[in-house]
Amino acid sequence: MIYKDYLNSARKHQHTCDVLIEKLDQLDSDNRMPDMFKYNSYLLNLYYLSGYIIECIVKYGIYDLLGHKKEVDIKELNKEGLTYKDIKHHEFESYTDHLNKRIHVYIPLITNTKNIKKEIIKLYDGWNSSIRYSYFQCYYKRDHFREFYKYSKEILRIISVYVGG
């Protein structure tokens, strides 16, 4: 895998989230009570894929800012004391600090949480890849998941513009 695959994956996940938003909007506008299992599954998938947008674009940004060669496999990373092992994890806190050291721009949820609702920060802090296996009652409101997705799109936009995506 080359690091541009992270950018392509982030964009792919964004397209899928857009479809999920459309489906949720359809269910919200329907006068009947939605199938709550299906509805919550859409919300959970929106959350899961929104987090992957963040993960993928942050990792893309790290590789780009390090000047990793575009044709070299991501596992070959070894620059400035940073290796693939350092950023391969799915928990944001294990690699976002590597981006923060190299990027000097406001990125919501990553470099600054000021004026962001505490529920959105909790969604960000609680995200990990194991969510894909979860079926839970939604403790958050639908709008919290939508807002988390909005931030993931903003993070994708900011990093893409900053590093050139």
N, CA, C and O of each residue as an XYZ file, in Angstrom:
660
protein
N       0.850     -1.178      0.000
C       0.000      0.000      0.000
C       0.892      1.236      0.000
O       1.899      1.283      0.707
N       0.527      2.218     -0.781
C       1.231      3.495     -0.773
C       0.386      4.507     -0.003
O      -0.817      4.312      0.174
N       1.014      5.583      0.450
C       0.283      6.455      1.364
C      -0.853      7.221      0.702
O      -1.768      7.658      1.401
N      -0.836      7.401     -0.603
C      -1.964      8.067     -1.256
C      -3.248      7.243     -1.112
O      -4.349      7.783     -1.224
N      -3.109      5.945     -0.865
C      -4.280      5.099     -0.627
C      -5.075      5.586      0.589
O      -6.291      5.406      0.651
N      -4.390      6.197      1.548
C      -5.103      6.761      2.699
C      -6.051      7.884      2.252
O      -7.199      7.944      2.691
N      -5.569      8.756      1.392
C      -6.400      9.843      0.881
C      -7.591      9.291      0.106
O      -8.723      9.737      0.298
N      -7.338      8.333     -0.761
C      -8.415      7.730     -1.539
C      -9.437      7.037     -0.639
O     -10.639      7.104     -0.898
N      -8.967      6.380      0.407
C      -9.885      5.724      1.352
C     -10.723      6.751      2.099
O     -11.921      6.544      2.295
N     -10.116      7.845      2.514
C     -10.867      8.891      3.214
C     -11.991      9.421      2.320
O     -13.119      9.612      2.774
N     -11.673      9.653      1.059
C     -12.694     10.146      0.128
C     -13.789      9.101     -0.107
O     -14.970      9.437     -0.186
N     -13.390      7.847     -0.217
C     -14.361      6.763     -0.397
C     -15.312      6.692      0.799
O     -16.524      6.554      0.629
N     -14.756      6.787      2.003
C     -15.585      6.748      3.212
C     -16.526      7.955      3.267
O     -17.659      7.842      3.736
N     -16.055      9.107      2.787
C     -16.909     10.285      2.759
C     -18.103     10.057      1.833
O     -19.225     10.425      2.181
N     -17.888      9.469      0.685
C     -18.994      9.197     -0.237
C     -20.012      8.250      0.406
O     -21.221      8.444      0.273
N     -19.520      7.243      1.092
C     -20.419      6.301      1.760
C     -21.203      7.007      2.867
O     -22.397      6.758      3.034
N     -20.547      7.874      3.613
C     -21.243      8.627      4.666
C     -22.318      9.534      4.076
O     -23.382      9.703      4.670
N     -22.046     10.114      2.920
C     -23.067     10.943      2.271
C     -24.319     10.121      1.959
O     -25.439     10.608      2.115
N     -24.130      8.883      1.521
C     -25.256      7.998      1.246
C     -26.001      7.663      2.545
O     -27.231      7.637      2.574
N     -25.255      7.413      3.599
C     -25.889      7.133      4.893
C     -26.701      8.330      5.379
O     -27.797      8.159      5.913
N     -26.178      9.530      5.199
C     -26.906     10.745      5.583
C     -28.205     10.844      4.784
O     -29.259     11.149      5.343
N     -28.130     10.587      3.490
C     -29.344     10.609      2.663
C     -30.376      9.609      3.167
O     -31.565      9.918      3.258
N     -29.912      8.418      3.490
C     -30.826      7.382      3.974
C     -31.441      7.791      5.313
O     -32.640      7.610      5.525
N     -30.643      8.329      6.197
C     -31.168      8.800      7.483
C     -32.187      9.919      7.279
O     -33.213      9.963      7.958
N     -31.901     10.820      6.342
C     -32.842     11.897      6.040
C     -34.168     11.334      5.536
O     -35.238     11.820      5.905
N     -34.090     10.310      4.693
C     -35.309      9.671      4.201
C     -36.112      9.067      5.353
O     -37.331      9.222      5.425
N     -35.416      8.384      6.240
C     -36.108      7.769      7.377
C     -36.687      8.828      8.306
O     -37.764      8.641      8.873
N     -35.969      9.942      8.462
C     -36.461     11.026      9.314
C     -37.695     11.696      8.725
O     -38.574     12.140      9.464
N     -37.763     11.772      7.403
C     -38.889     12.463      6.768
C     -40.107     11.568      6.588
O     -41.205     12.047      6.308
N     -39.903     10.272      6.751
C     -41.012      9.327      6.641
C     -41.937      9.503      7.841
O     -41.476      9.681      8.968
N     -43.221      9.453      7.596
C     -44.192      9.641      8.678
C     -44.345      8.431      9.573
O     -44.965      8.510     10.634
N     -43.776      7.299      9.144
C     -43.864      6.091      9.960
C     -42.668      6.011     10.909
O     -41.629      6.631     10.683
N     -42.839      5.252     11.944
C     -41.742      5.020     12.887
C     -40.704      4.140     12.185
O     -41.044      3.075     11.670
N     -39.434      4.581     12.162
C     -38.424      3.776     11.474
C     -38.080      2.498     12.247
O     -38.281      2.409     13.459
N     -37.574      1.547     11.533
C     -37.019      0.344     12.148
C     -35.792      0.809     12.933
O     -34.783      1.182     12.335
N     -35.868      0.790     14.246
C     -34.807      1.371     15.075
C     -33.493      0.614     14.969
O     -32.428      1.218     15.101
N     -33.539     -0.682     14.737
C     -32.297     -1.427     14.547
C     -31.592     -0.929     13.296
O     -30.385     -0.690     13.309
N     -32.338     -0.776     12.229
C     -31.768     -0.285     10.970
C     -31.276      1.156     11.140
O     -30.173      1.504     10.719
N     -32.102      1.971     11.755
C     -31.759      3.379     11.955
C     -30.469      3.508     12.767
O     -29.554      4.237     12.385
N     -30.409      2.797     13.884
C     -29.213      2.846     14.723
C     -28.002      2.256     14.013
O     -26.876      2.696     14.244
N     -28.219      1.274     13.158
C     -27.111      0.710     12.380
C     -26.541      1.752     11.425
O     -25.325      1.853     11.261
N     -27.424      2.526     10.798
C     -26.953      3.598      9.913
C     -26.156      4.633     10.708
O     -25.095      5.081     10.273
N     -26.677      5.004     11.872
C     -25.961      5.978     12.708
C     -24.589      5.444     13.126
O     -23.590      6.160     13.071
N     -24.556      4.191     13.539
C     -23.310      3.596     13.983
C     -22.302      3.515     12.829
O     -21.111      3.764     13.018
N     -22.785      3.170     11.649
C     -21.897      3.123     10.486
C     -21.422      4.521     10.089
O     -20.288      4.695      9.643
N     -22.289      5.505     10.253
C     -21.875      6.890      9.999
C     -20.743      7.268     10.948
O     -19.754      7.870     10.531
N     -20.886      6.921     12.191
C     -19.857      7.186     13.198
C     -18.557      6.448     12.868
O     -17.474      7.033     12.870
N     -18.690      5.184     12.592
C     -17.532      4.339     12.283
C     -16.765      4.875     11.072
O     -15.547      5.038     11.130
N     -17.469      5.145      9.990
C     -16.794      5.602      8.771
C     -16.286      7.041      8.902
O     -15.274      7.395      8.297
N     -16.975      7.865      9.679
C     -16.480      9.219      9.935
C     -15.127      9.167     10.633
O     -14.218      9.933     10.314
N     -15.011      8.261     11.581
C     -13.732      8.089     12.264
C     -12.650      7.616     11.321
O     -11.498      8.035     11.427
N     -13.018      6.740     10.393
C     -12.024      6.279      9.408
C     -11.609      7.392      8.461
O     -10.470      7.407      7.995
N     -12.504      8.321      8.167
C     -12.111      9.481      7.367
C     -10.995     10.217      8.092
O      -9.978     10.572      7.497
N     -11.200     10.440      9.387
C     -10.188     11.148     10.181
C      -8.893     10.353     10.212
O      -7.819     10.901      9.963
N      -8.989      9.070     10.514
C      -7.781      8.245     10.586
C      -7.005      8.286      9.277
O      -5.793      8.503      9.274
N      -7.690      8.081      8.187
C      -7.009      8.002      6.893
C      -6.371      9.326      6.494
O      -5.228      9.346      6.037
N      -7.093     10.435      6.661
C      -6.525     11.707      6.227
C      -5.389     12.155      7.148
O      -4.442     12.789      6.683
N      -5.463     11.844      8.422
C      -4.370     12.195      9.331
C      -3.111     11.403      8.948
O      -2.017     11.964      8.895
N      -3.265     10.133      8.690
C      -2.104      9.321      8.307
C      -1.547      9.777      6.960
O      -0.331      9.813      6.770
N      -2.423     10.119      6.036
C      -1.967     10.671      4.759
C      -1.149     11.938      5.008
O      -0.072     12.115      4.439
N      -1.674     12.814      5.862
C      -0.970     14.059      6.170
C       0.394     13.820      6.785
O       1.358     14.500      6.434
N       0.492     12.874      7.687
C       1.772     12.559      8.316
C       2.790     12.122      7.264
O       3.907     12.639      7.219
N       2.404     11.178      6.428
C       3.320     10.695      5.387
C       3.732     11.817      4.447
O       4.902     11.933      4.083
N       2.776     12.636      4.057
C       3.082     13.716      3.130
C       4.023     14.738      3.761
O       4.994     15.166      3.136
N       3.734     15.122      4.990
C       4.575     16.113      5.671
C       5.987     15.585      5.939
O       6.938     16.363      6.022
N       6.120     14.283      6.074
C       7.441     13.683      6.249
C       8.183     13.542      4.925
O       9.378     13.246      4.912
N       7.486     13.750      3.819
C       8.106     13.606      2.514
C       8.351     12.156      2.119
O       9.288     11.849      1.382
N       7.494     11.269      2.622
C       7.622      9.853      2.271
C       7.421      9.711      0.765
O       6.502     10.313      0.210
N       8.239      8.951      0.117
C       8.146      8.782     -1.330
C       6.821      8.123     -1.692
O       6.414      7.134     -1.084
N       6.165      8.686     -2.685
C       4.817      8.254     -3.058
C       4.739      6.808     -3.512
O       3.704      6.165     -3.333
N       5.799      6.285     -4.089
C       5.762      4.919     -4.620
C       6.269      3.875     -3.621
O       6.267      2.682     -3.924
N       6.698      4.306     -2.449
C       7.264      3.397     -1.452
C       6.166      2.933     -0.493
O       5.361      3.739     -0.026
N       6.140      1.654     -0.209
C       5.143      1.055      0.682
C       5.120      1.777      2.035
O       6.161      2.181      2.555
N       3.934      1.927      2.583
C       3.788      2.638      3.863
C       4.532      1.961      5.002
O       4.927      2.620      5.964
N       4.723      0.671      4.905
C       5.422     -0.057      5.975
C       6.908      0.257      6.012
O       7.598     -0.109      6.964
N       7.402      0.928      4.986
C       8.819      1.283      4.915
C       9.122      2.627      5.574
O      10.255      3.105      5.514
N       8.129      3.231      6.195
C       8.327      4.533      6.837
C       9.394      4.443      7.914
O       9.335      3.584      8.794
N      10.369      5.337      7.835
C      11.414      5.449      8.849
C      12.067      6.814      8.682
O      13.164      6.934      8.137
N      11.367      7.842      9.163
C      11.855      9.216      9.046
C      11.644      9.930     10.364
O      10.625      9.749     11.031
N      12.609     10.736     10.726
C      12.530     11.548     11.937
C      12.150     10.705     13.154
O      11.430     11.164     14.042
N      12.644      9.468     13.181
C      12.361      8.577     14.296
C      10.961      7.999     14.292
O      10.532      7.410     15.284
N      10.250      8.157     13.201
C       8.871      7.680     13.096
C       8.825      6.496     12.137
O       9.362      6.550     11.030
N       8.174      5.425     12.585
C       8.021      4.235     11.746
C       6.538      3.927     11.581
O       5.687      4.486     12.273
N       6.255      3.033     10.658
C       4.872      2.592     10.437
C       4.275      2.055     11.731
O       3.098      2.285     12.008
N       5.049      1.360     12.509
C       4.576      0.793     13.777
C       4.034      1.884     14.711
O       3.116      1.642     15.494
N       4.614      3.082     14.616
C       4.183      4.189     15.469
C       2.791      4.714     15.121
O       2.110      5.275     15.980
N       2.366      4.537     13.871
C       1.087      5.131     13.468
C       0.084      4.122     12.913
O      -0.968      4.516     12.411
N       0.389      2.849     12.994
C      -0.516      1.862     12.403
C      -1.774      1.626     13.228
O      -2.723      1.017     12.734
N      -1.803      2.084     14.449
C      -2.921      1.834     15.357
C      -4.162      2.611     14.937
O      -4.085      3.555     14.151
N      -5.308      2.198     15.474
C      -6.568      2.825     15.103
C      -7.046      3.861     16.109
O      -8.020      4.562     15.834
N      -6.412      3.984     17.241
C      -6.828      4.991     18.210
C      -6.160      6.310     17.835
O      -4.944      6.371     17.656
N      -6.965      7.362     17.718
C      -6.452      8.652     17.273
C      -5.269      9.133     18.102
O      -4.292      9.646     17.557
N      -5.354      8.970     19.404
C      -4.311      9.515     20.279
C      -2.941      8.888     20.031
O      -1.922      9.456     20.424
N      -2.908      7.721     19.383
C      -1.622      7.069     19.153
C      -0.849      7.662     17.984
O       0.330      7.352     17.811
N      -1.491      8.516     17.171
C      -0.750      9.084     16.046
C      -1.060     10.549     15.749
O      -0.296     11.179     15.017
N      -2.132     11.118     16.273
C      -2.432     12.511     15.942
C      -1.358     13.473     16.454
O      -1.158     14.539     15.872
N      -0.673     13.113     17.527
C       0.398     13.983     18.003
C       1.518     14.096     16.971
O       2.207     15.114     16.913
N       1.704     13.054     16.155
C       2.720     13.117     15.097
C       2.329     14.139     14.035
O       3.196     14.800     13.462
N       1.046     14.273     13.771
C       0.574     15.295     12.835
C       0.719     16.672     13.472
O       1.196     17.610     12.833
N       0.311     16.790     14.720
C       0.358     18.085     15.408
C       1.755     18.673     15.452
O       1.907     19.895     15.423
N       2.776     17.837     15.521
C       4.165     18.312     15.538
C       4.578     18.900     14.195
O       5.530     19.677     14.126
N       3.870     18.536     13.129
C       4.310     18.886     11.783
C       3.376     19.842     11.043
O       3.741     20.402     10.009
N       2.193     20.020     11.570
C       1.221     20.879     10.880
C       0.889     22.037     11.809
O       0.708     21.850     13.012
N       0.812     23.209     11.249
C       0.587     24.388     12.081
C      -0.643     25.133     11.580
O      -0.569     26.263     11.097
N      -1.757     24.461     11.714
C      -3.030     25.013     11.276
C      -4.098     24.483     12.226
O      -3.962     23.395     12.785
N      -5.160     25.266     12.400
C      -6.268     24.846     13.258
C      -7.003     23.692     12.593
O      -7.479     23.808     11.463
N      -7.087     22.572     13.313
C      -7.863     21.424     12.857
C      -8.789     21.033     14.000
O      -8.328     20.589     15.052
N     -10.102     21.199     13.796
C     -11.022     20.872     14.891
C     -10.876     19.420     15.326
O     -10.639     18.528     14.511
N     -11.021     19.206     16.613
C     -10.910     17.912     17.285
C      -9.464     17.431     17.389
O      -9.138     16.695     18.321
N      -8.605     17.814     16.482
C      -7.228     17.309     16.498
C      -6.289     18.299     17.168
O      -5.572     17.933     18.100
N      -6.278     19.546     16.712
C      -5.386     20.522     17.328
C      -6.105     21.414     18.330
O      -5.466     22.105     19.123
N      -7.438     21.397     18.294
C      -8.183     22.279     19.177
C      -9.617     21.753     19.344
O     -10.245     21.316     18.380
N     -10.111     21.802     20.563
C     -11.497     21.380     20.816
C     -12.353     22.544     21.319
O     -13.494     22.350     21.741
N     -11.802     23.732     21.270
C     -12.536     24.900     21.747
C     -13.820     25.070     20.929
O     -13.814     24.949     19.704
N     -14.900     25.349     21.622
C     -16.218     25.585     21.022
C     -16.824     24.350     20.349
O     -17.737     24.477     19.533
N     -16.325     23.165     20.683
C     -16.910     21.930     20.166
C     -17.685     21.281     21.307
O     -17.189     21.180     22.429
N     -18.891     20.848     21.010
C     -19.746     20.236     22.033
C     -19.042     19.050     22.683
O     -18.323     18.299     22.024
N     -19.261     18.899     23.977
C     -18.608     17.815     24.720
C     -19.001     16.442     24.183
O     -18.195     15.512     24.232
N     -20.218     16.296     23.673
C     -20.639     15.007     23.121
C     -19.815     14.633     21.879
O     -19.502     13.463     21.657
N     -19.477     15.632     21.088
C     -18.684     15.389     19.883
C     -17.261     15.016     20.282
O     -16.657     14.128     19.680
N     -16.734     15.681     21.277
C     -15.392     15.355     21.775
C     -15.380     13.932     22.332
O     -14.416     13.194     22.133
N     -16.447     13.549     23.027
C     -16.534     12.178     23.547
C     -16.608     11.161     22.419
O     -16.006     10.091     22.511
N     -17.335     11.479     21.360
C     -17.376     10.580     20.204
C     -15.983     10.443     19.598
O     -15.556      9.342     19.251
N     -15.282     11.557     19.474
C     -13.917     11.537     18.934
C     -13.000     10.711     19.826
O     -12.272      9.840     19.349
N     -13.040     10.990     21.120
C     -12.164     10.276     22.067
C     -12.506      8.790     22.157
O     -11.634      7.965     22.431
N     -13.765      8.453     21.927
C     -14.197      7.067     22.076
C     -14.114      6.235     20.811
O     -14.384      5.034     20.833
N     -13.735      6.878     19.692
C     -13.715      6.142     18.431
C     -12.538      5.172     18.371
O     -11.423      5.512     18.765
N     -12.791      3.979     17.883
C     -11.737      3.028     17.520
C     -12.343      2.043     16.522
O     -13.557      2.021     16.321
N     -11.518      1.257     15.921
C     -11.986      0.392     14.836
C     -12.931     -0.710     15.298
O     -13.659     -1.270     14.478
N     -12.939     -1.033     16.574
C     -13.810     -2.112     17.045
C     -15.290     -1.728     17.004
O     -16.156     -2.581     17.194
N     -15.577     -0.477     16.764
C     -16.960     -0.022     16.671
C     -17.700     -0.756     15.555
O     -18.918     -0.920     15.615
N     -16.964     -1.191     14.546
C     -17.617     -1.884     13.423
C     -18.322     -3.155     13.864
O     -19.197     -3.651     13.154
N     -17.960     -3.690     15.021
C     -18.583     -4.906     15.527
C     -19.671     -4.622     16.548
O     -20.288     -5.547     17.076
N     -19.906     -3.365     16.825
C     -20.821     -2.986     17.902
C     -22.257     -2.844     17.428
O     -22.536     -2.452     16.295
N     -23.131     -3.170     18.321
C     -24.550     -2.865     18.186
C     -24.951     -2.339     19.550
O     -25.056     -3.091     20.519
N     -25.170     -1.056     19.609
C     -25.460     -0.482     20.908
C     -26.659      0.445     20.810
O     -27.040      0.904     19.733
N     -27.228      0.697     21.955
C     -28.266      1.707     22.007
C     -27.570      3.049     21.859
O     -26.499      3.269     22.424
N     -28.164      3.913     21.121
C     -27.532      5.219     20.897
C     -27.691      6.099     22.142
O     -28.796      6.509     22.495
N     -26.585      6.370     22.781
C     -26.587      7.246     23.940
C     -26.469      8.699     23.501
O     -26.696      9.625     24.279
N     -26.112      8.870     22.248
C     -25.974     10.196     21.683
C     -27.163     10.455     20.775
O     -27.824      9.528     20.307
N     -27.415     11.702     20.541
C     -28.495     12.063     19.639
C     -28.007     11.927     18.199
O     -26.812     11.988     17.910
N     -28.957     11.744     17.334
C     -28.648     11.626     15.908
C     -27.789     12.795     15.439
O     -26.850     12.610     14.665
N     -28.111     13.993     15.908
C     -27.370     15.174     15.480
C     -25.910     15.144     15.913
O     -25.064     15.754     15.261
N     -25.604     14.451     16.991
C     -24.203     14.337     17.413
C     -23.398     13.542     16.391
O     -22.268     13.907     16.065
N     -23.981     12.456     15.886
C     -23.286     11.660     14.872
C     -23.123     12.452     13.584
O     -22.085     12.376     12.927
N     -24.142     13.205     13.230
C     -24.060     14.046     12.032
C     -22.993     15.122     12.196
O     -22.246     15.419     11.263
N     -22.931     15.690     13.371
C     -21.934     16.732     13.615
C     -20.519     16.150     13.610
O     -19.585     16.775     13.108
N     -20.374     14.965     14.166
C     -19.070     14.289     14.116
C     -18.656     14.075     12.660
O     -17.494     14.279     12.308
N     -19.597     13.669     11.820
C     -19.311     13.501     10.398
C     -18.933     14.843      9.766
O     -18.009     14.914      8.955
N     -19.651     15.906     10.142
C     -19.334     17.239      9.613
C     -17.879     17.600      9.938
O     -17.159     18.132      9.094
N     -17.464     17.306     11.159
C     -16.070     17.591     11.531
C     -15.094     16.714     10.757
O     -14.015     17.175     10.383
N     -15.450     15.471     10.514
C     -14.542     14.597      9.755
C     -14.359     15.138      8.342
O     -13.253     15.087      7.804
N     -15.419     15.653      7.736
C     -15.297     16.256      6.401
C     -14.423     17.503      6.451
O     -13.631     17.749      5.541
N     -14.566     18.280      7.506
C     -13.759     19.490      7.647
C     -12.281     19.138      7.836
O     -11.404     19.794      7.274
N     -12.016     18.114      8.618
C     -10.630     17.659      8.817
C     -10.044     17.185      7.489
O      -8.901     17.503      7.160
N     -10.819     16.433      6.741
C     -10.383     15.974      5.413
C     -10.062     17.168      4.514
O      -9.032     17.186      3.840
N     -10.929     18.138      4.508
C     -10.719     19.333      3.672
C      -9.465     20.099      4.088
O      -8.646     20.460      3.243
N      -9.319     20.344      5.375
C      -8.193     21.146      5.866
C      -6.866     20.461      5.551
O      -5.960     21.085      4.999
N      -6.752     19.192      5.896
C      -5.480     18.498      5.664
C      -5.204     18.371      4.174
O      -4.061     18.526      3.743
N      -6.230     18.092      3.383
C      -6.034     17.988      1.929
C      -5.512     19.296      1.350
O      -4.617     19.290      0.505
N      -6.067     20.410      1.799
C      -5.621     21.712      1.309
C      -4.212     22.012      1.799
O      -3.372     22.488      1.036
N      -3.955     21.734      3.070
C      -2.668     22.071      3.662
C      -1.515     21.275      3.044
O      -0.461     21.838      2.747
N      -1.711     19.995      2.855
C      -0.614     19.169      2.333
C      -0.746     18.936      0.832
O       0.184     18.433      0.201
N      -1.865     19.287      0.265
C      -2.065     19.101     -1.174
C      -2.568     17.718     -1.488
O      -1.781     16.800     -1.719
N      -3.862     17.566     -1.497
C      -4.445     16.237     -1.721
C      -5.286     16.139     -2.897
O      -5.827     15.070     -3.181
